[in-house]
């Protein structure tokens, strides 16, 4: 199928993003630098430990490394004190260059995490702090009441210039894009001044804003992002499964289709800020169903490190409540320990399916069968189509392709059954799933 007949993405999204699947890590936790009783020094070069995992990323099938904060800070990385300096607990600029070179040498893109809404109390230029007084630092506004996070005055032209310079500095050093932390807290008019300047110097860079609630399409349009984080779909996947209410998921996918008319969201089942999906789901049998949705719907998918092996971790609303979902990783597993893990192998297979069908990047979904506990949907981009059947009921689910408008199809993936020859009817076992590639349509 020719590219001209496919769905279009946003005008600014680089072409490479159609093929990227991110593997996201929280570096300070990943290398054991935070929390730590005795924080490491730059001489330990812990950032280089991530290089040990790059072959794991390739084995998984991902094509990009999304890093959490790596710049100098006092504690968790989101209280930045110097955006031009690698956090000494991780190493130094040479370690960053080494990591980027090793990633690019394997064909992996690198995404950085930019915290430009707020800074730590030790940030040098206090004249850029936004004056107010809603926090513990008298006379300065803070981010969502956190006294250690001082809001920047984005109406100050020097702050705009600083953000542009930091972003271009690290793009010139090899980064491929930026995740913009708390983008929702910065006025869109500020991003609309920053991003065109950065993009003019690096037109092939990708910019995704962290946005949780609100009008995603308006934020993309007014701020100039390529994408925003798709929290609506994230929530609907796990709560629709837990509540045995696929109508919630279907409604979220209707909204998702609307977003895809103007931009491609960043989709995910987990990240450094939320309870891991294996801990979030009430029935671990449905972990596969969640992954199937992620990798058969439009979007730019991200896999949070450890989720491919069904890691557990619960986020709690307290000091240190993120630690359980931001653990230290040792050396990568080898042999049977990794490749024999069912969840890892399923990630491999579905990521491979995704990369063989890049049209899924902008595919739209539509329901073919829908009840509270059984859901069959079509995911389509022009003439390219897959049929996905999800069953979280105690009874089997019968799928008739002729009734769905297709003559027949081939089962390309599913629970409890290997790929099969062409079929016109299929049965999905209780708590199972299938992905079918239609071979004809009337």
matplotlib code that plots the C-alpha trace (Angstrom):
import matplotlib.pyplot as plt

x = [0.0, 1.4, 2.1, -0.1, -3.2, -2.4, -3.6, -1.6, 0.2, 0.8, 2.6, 5.7, 6.1, 9.4, 9.1, 11.1, 8.5, 6.2, 8.5, 9.7, 8.7, 10.2, 11.8, 11.5, 13.7, 14.1, 18.0, 18.6, 16.7, 17.8, 21.5, 20.9, 21.7, 18.4, 17.4, 20.8, 22.3, 25.6, 25.0, 27.6, 30.0, 30.7, 33.8, 31.5, 30.2, 26.9, 25.2, 27.3, 25.5, 22.5, 24.7, 24.6, 20.9, 20.8, 21.1, 18.1, 16.2, 17.1, 16.1, 12.8, 12.2, 12.1, 13.8, 14.2, 15.5, 13.4, 15.4, 14.0, 15.8, 19.6, 20.6, 22.1, 19.5, 19.3, 17.1, 14.8, 15.8, 12.8, 14.3, 16.9, 19.8, 21.8, 20.3, 23.8, 25.4, 24.9, 23.9, 27.2, 25.4, 25.1, 28.5, 29.6, 29.1, 31.5, 29.3, 26.3, 28.2, 29.1, 25.5, 24.2, 26.9, 26.2, 22.4, 22.7, 25.2, 22.4, 19.8, 18.1, 16.8, 17.3, 14.6, 15.5, 13.3, 13.2, 11.9, 11.3, 8.3, 10.1, 13.6, 15.2, 15.8, 19.5, 19.0, 21.5, 19.5, 16.9, 15.8, 14.0, 11.8, 8.1, 7.2, 4.1, 4.1, 2.1, 5.0, 7.5, 10.0, 8.7, 7.9, 8.1, 5.4, 6.0, 4.8, 1.6, 2.5, 5.9, 8.2, 11.3, 10.1, 10.2, 8.2, 10.0, 8.8, 8.0, 7.0, 10.7, 12.3, 15.6, 13.8, 12.5, 16.0, 17.4, 14.9, 15.6, 19.4, 19.2, 17.1, 19.3, 22.5, 21.6, 20.0, 23.4, 25.0, 23.0, 19.5, 16.7, 13.8, 12.4, 9.7, 8.6, 7.7, 4.6, 4.0, 0.4, 1.6, 3.4, 1.1, 0.8, 1.8, 5.2, 5.7, 4.6, 7.5, 10.0, 9.4, 9.5, 12.9, 14.2, 12.6, 14.1, 17.6, 16.6, 13.7, 14.0, 13.6, 10.4, 8.6, 6.1, 4.4, 3.3, -0.4, -2.8, -6.2, -7.9, -8.2, -5.2, -5.8, -5.9, -2.7, -1.0, -2.3, -1.7, 1.6, 3.1, 3.9, 4.2, 2.4, 1.2, 0.9, -2.3, -3.4, -7.1, -6.4, -4.0, -6.7, -9.4, -7.4, -6.8, -10.0, -12.2, -10.6, -10.8, -14.4, -15.3, -16.6, -15.3, -17.7, -15.3, -12.4, -14.5, -15.4, -11.8, -10.9, -13.5, -11.8, -8.4, -9.6, -10.4, -6.9, -5.4, -7.1, -4.6, -1.7, -0.4, -0.4, 2.3, 0.7, 1.7, 0.7, 3.2, 5.7, 7.8, 4.8, 2.1, 1.6, 2.9, 0.3, 1.0, 0.1, -2.8, -4.8, -7.0, -6.5, -3.0, -4.5, -5.6, -2.1, -1.9, -5.1, -3.8, -0.6, -2.7, -4.6, -1.5, 0.2, -2.8, -4.1, -2.8, -0.1, 3.6, 4.0, 6.3, 7.2, 8.3, 11.4, 10.5, 6.9, 8.1, 8.9, 5.7, 7.5, 5.3, 5.3, 2.7, 2.9, 1.8, 0.9, 3.6, 7.2, 9.2, 6.0, 7.5, 10.4, 8.6, 8.1, 11.6, 13.8, 17.5, 18.2, 21.3, 22.8, 20.4, 19.1, 20.5, 19.3, 16.3, 15.9, 14.9, 13.8, 11.8, 9.6, 6.1, 5.5, 8.8, 8.1, 4.7, 6.2, 8.7, 6.0, 3.5, 6.3, 7.5, 3.9, 3.7, 7.0, 6.0, 2.8, 3.9, 0.5, -0.7, 0.9, -2.1, -4.7, -8.3, -10.5, -14.1, -16.2, -17.5, -18.9, -19.1, -20.4, -19.1, -16.6, -16.2, -14.8, -14.0, -12.7, -11.3, -8.1, -7.7, -5.6, -6.9, -7.0, -4.8, -6.8, -6.6, -9.4, -8.7, -10.9, -10.6, -12.4, -12.3, -15.5, -15.6, -17.3, -15.8, -16.3, -17.3, -16.1, -17.7, -15.7, -18.6, -20.8, -18.1, -18.0, -15.0, -15.0, -12.2, -9.0, -5.8, -5.1, -1.7, -1.6, -3.6, -3.7, -3.7, -3.5, -0.7, -1.3, -3.7, -4.7, -7.5, -10.7, -14.1, -15.0, -12.9, -13.5, -11.6, -11.2, -12.3, -10.0, -8.3, -7.6, -7.0, -5.6, -6.9, -5.7, -8.7, -7.8, -10.8, -13.8, -17.0]
y = [0.0, 3.4, 6.0, 8.5, 6.5, 6.1, 8.2, 11.3, 12.2, 15.7, 18.1, 18.2, 14.5, 13.1, 10.1, 7.9, 8.1, 5.8, 2.9, 3.7, 1.7, 3.1, 1.2, 3.7, 3.8, 6.0, 6.2, 7.3, 4.3, 2.0, 2.3, 2.4, 6.1, 7.1, 6.5, 5.5, 5.7, 6.7, 8.4, 7.5, 10.0, 10.8, 8.5, 5.5, 6.3, 4.5, 5.9, 3.4, 0.5, 1.3, 0.2, -3.4, -3.4, -2.2, -5.6, -6.6, -3.7, -5.0, -8.5, -7.2, -5.5, -1.9, 0.7, 3.6, 4.3, 6.9, 8.2, 9.8, 12.8, 12.7, 16.3, 17.6, 17.6, 17.3, 14.2, 12.5, 14.3, 16.5, 19.2, 20.1, 22.4, 22.5, 21.4, 21.5, 19.0, 15.3, 14.4, 13.4, 10.4, 9.1, 10.2, 12.9, 14.2, 11.6, 8.9, 10.5, 10.6, 6.9, 5.9, 7.8, 6.4, 2.8, 3.3, 4.8, 2.1, -0.4, 1.7, 2.9, 6.5, 8.4, 10.5, 12.9, 14.1, 17.9, 19.5, 23.1, 24.0, 24.0, 23.7, 22.7, 25.3, 25.2, 26.4, 29.2, 31.9, 32.8, 35.9, 33.4, 32.1, 33.0, 35.3, 34.4, 32.6, 29.4, 27.3, 26.9, 29.2, 32.7, 34.8, 32.1, 29.9, 26.1, 23.2, 21.7, 22.7, 20.9, 23.3, 21.9, 22.5, 26.2, 27.3, 29.3, 32.6, 31.7, 35.2, 36.2, 36.1, 34.9, 31.8, 31.1, 31.5, 29.2, 26.4, 26.7, 26.6, 23.6, 21.6, 22.4, 21.8, 18.1, 17.5, 18.7, 16.2, 13.3, 13.2, 12.5, 14.2, 15.4, 14.3, 17.6, 17.0, 18.7, 20.3, 20.9, 23.4, 25.6, 27.8, 26.7, 30.1, 29.5, 26.2, 27.8, 30.2, 27.5, 24.5, 26.3, 27.7, 24.3, 22.5, 25.0, 23.9, 20.2, 19.4, 15.7, 15.9, 14.7, 16.5, 14.9, 16.8, 15.2, 16.0, 14.1, 15.7, 18.2, 18.7, 16.8, 18.0, 21.7, 21.3, 19.8, 22.5, 25.5, 24.3, 22.9, 19.4, 16.4, 14.3, 14.2, 11.3, 9.3, 8.9, 8.5, 5.3, 4.0, 4.4, 2.9, -0.2, -1.3, 0.0, -1.4, -4.8, -4.7, -3.4, -6.0, -3.0, -3.0, -0.2, 2.1, 0.9, 1.3, 4.8, 5.7, 4.3, 6.5, 9.5, 8.0, 7.9, 11.6, 12.4, 10.5, 12.9, 15.5, 13.8, 10.5, 10.1, 8.4, 5.3, 3.1, 0.7, 1.9, 4.5, 5.8, 7.7, 5.0, 1.6, -1.2, -2.8, -6.3, -4.9, -2.8, -5.6, -7.7, -10.8, -11.4, -13.5, -10.2, -8.8, -10.1, -8.5, -5.1, -5.5, -6.6, -3.4, -1.3, -2.9, -3.1, 0.4, 3.7, 5.5, 5.6, 2.9, 2.9, -0.1, 0.7, -1.3, -4.4, -4.6, -6.9, -9.4, -8.6, -6.7, -5.7, -2.3, -0.1, 3.7, 5.2, 8.8, 9.4, 10.5, 7.8, 6.4, 6.1, 4.0, 0.7, 1.4, 2.9, 0.0, -0.7, -3.1, -5.3, -7.0, -8.1, -11.6, -14.2, -17.3, -19.1, -16.6, -14.0, -15.8, -18.4, -15.8, -15.9, -12.2, -11.3, -13.6, -12.1, -8.6, -9.8, -11.3, -8.4, -5.8, -7.7, -7.8, -4.0, -3.4, -5.6, -3.5, 0.2, 1.2, 0.5, 3.8, 5.7, 2.9, 3.6, 1.1, 0.3, -2.3, -5.4, -7.1, -5.5, -6.7, -6.0, -8.9, -9.6, -7.2, -7.7, -4.7, -3.9, -1.9, -0.4, 2.0, 2.2, -1.4, -2.7, -4.3, -6.7, -8.1, -8.3, -10.4, -10.0, -12.3, -11.8, -13.9, -17.4, -18.5, -18.8, -16.1, -17.1, -14.8, -15.1, -13.3, -13.3, -11.7, -9.1, -8.3, -10.5, -13.7, -15.3, -14.7, -16.1, -16.3, -14.6, -14.6, -15.8, -17.4, -21.2, -21.6, -21.2, -19.4, -21.3, -21.6, -19.5, -19.7, -18.2, -18.8, -18.8, -19.5, -17.5, -19.5, -18.1, -15.3, -15.5, -13.4, -13.6, -11.4, -12.3, -11.0, -11.0, -12.4, -11.2, -8.8, -8.7]
z = [0.0, -0.9, 1.8, 0.1, 0.9, 4.6, 7.4, 7.8, 11.1, 12.4, 10.1, 12.4, 13.4, 12.0, 9.6, 11.9, 14.7, 12.7, 13.4, 17.0, 20.1, 23.2, 26.2, 29.0, 32.1, 35.2, 35.2, 38.8, 40.1, 37.4, 38.3, 42.0, 42.4, 44.1, 46.7, 48.1, 51.6, 50.1, 46.7, 44.1, 42.6, 39.0, 39.1, 39.2, 35.7, 36.5, 33.4, 31.5, 33.2, 30.9, 27.9, 29.3, 28.7, 25.1, 23.7, 25.8, 24.2, 20.8, 21.7, 22.9, 19.6, 20.8, 18.7, 21.1, 24.7, 26.6, 29.5, 32.7, 34.1, 33.9, 34.7, 38.0, 40.8, 44.6, 44.9, 42.4, 39.2, 38.8, 41.0, 38.4, 39.5, 36.2, 32.9, 31.2, 33.6, 33.9, 37.4, 39.1, 40.7, 37.2, 35.8, 33.4, 29.9, 28.5, 29.9, 28.1, 24.9, 25.3, 26.0, 22.9, 20.7, 21.8, 21.4, 18.0, 17.0, 17.6, 15.7, 18.9, 19.2, 22.4, 24.1, 27.0, 29.8, 30.1, 33.3, 32.4, 34.4, 37.7, 39.2, 42.5, 45.2, 44.5, 40.9, 40.4, 38.8, 41.4, 39.3, 37.0, 39.8, 39.5, 42.3, 44.3, 47.6, 47.4, 48.6, 51.4, 49.7, 50.7, 47.8, 45.1, 43.5, 43.7, 41.5, 42.9, 46.4, 46.5, 48.4, 46.8, 43.3, 42.4, 39.3, 36.6, 35.3, 31.8, 30.9, 31.3, 27.8, 29.4, 30.6, 27.1, 25.6, 28.3, 27.5, 23.8, 24.4, 26.7, 24.3, 21.3, 23.3, 24.0, 20.6, 19.1, 21.5, 20.0, 21.5, 19.1, 21.0, 24.3, 26.7, 28.3, 31.9, 33.4, 30.0, 31.1, 33.8, 31.2, 29.2, 25.6, 24.4, 25.9, 24.2, 20.9, 21.3, 22.3, 20.0, 16.6, 17.5, 18.5, 15.6, 13.1, 14.2, 14.5, 12.2, 12.7, 16.5, 18.2, 21.1, 23.4, 26.2, 29.5, 29.6, 31.9, 31.6, 29.3, 25.6, 24.1, 20.6, 21.7, 23.6, 20.6, 18.3, 20.6, 22.1, 18.9, 20.3, 18.1, 20.7, 24.2, 26.7, 26.3, 29.9, 29.0, 27.1, 29.8, 32.4, 30.2, 29.5, 33.1, 34.6, 31.7, 32.3, 36.1, 36.1, 33.4, 31.3, 27.8, 27.0, 28.9, 26.7, 23.5, 24.5, 25.1, 21.7, 20.1, 21.7, 20.6, 17.0, 17.3, 18.5, 15.6, 13.2, 14.2, 16.0, 17.2, 21.0, 23.1, 24.4, 27.3, 30.0, 32.6, 33.3, 36.3, 37.7, 38.0, 39.6, 37.3, 35.1, 36.6, 40.0, 38.8, 37.2, 39.5, 37.4, 36.1, 33.2, 31.7, 31.5, 27.9, 27.0, 28.0, 26.0, 22.9, 23.1, 23.4, 20.4, 18.0, 18.3, 16.9, 18.8, 19.6, 22.1, 25.2, 27.4, 30.9, 31.8, 33.7, 32.4, 29.7, 32.5, 34.5, 37.3, 40.2, 42.0, 43.6, 43.6, 47.0, 47.7, 50.3, 50.5, 48.8, 47.3, 43.8, 44.9, 44.3, 40.7, 40.2, 41.3, 40.7, 37.8, 38.0, 35.1, 32.3, 32.5, 30.1, 28.4, 29.7, 32.5, 29.9, 26.8, 28.7, 30.3, 28.8, 29.2, 27.6, 24.6, 24.1, 24.1, 21.6, 19.3, 19.5, 19.1, 16.1, 14.7, 15.3, 13.5, 10.5, 10.3, 10.7, 9.4, 13.0, 14.0, 12.8, 12.6, 13.8, 15.6, 15.4, 17.4, 15.7, 18.9, 22.3, 25.7, 29.1, 29.1, 25.4, 22.8, 19.1, 17.2, 13.8, 13.7, 10.2, 8.1, 4.6, 3.1, 5.9, 8.7, 11.7, 13.8, 17.5, 19.9, 23.7, 26.1, 29.9, 30.4, 31.9, 28.7, 25.2, 22.6, 19.1, 16.3, 12.8, 10.2, 7.6, 10.2, 10.8, 7.0, 6.0, 4.0, 6.1, 7.9, 9.3, 13.1, 13.5, 17.3, 20.2, 23.6, 23.6, 19.9, 17.3, 14.0, 11.8, 8.2, 6.7, 8.8, 8.6, 12.3, 15.4, 19.1, 21.8, 25.0, 28.3, 29.4, 26.0, 23.0, 19.2, 16.5, 13.0, 9.6, 7.2, 3.8, 1.9, 2.2, 0.2]

ax = plt.figure().add_subplot(projection="3d")
ax.plot(x, y, z, "-o")
ax.set_aspect("equal")
plt.show()
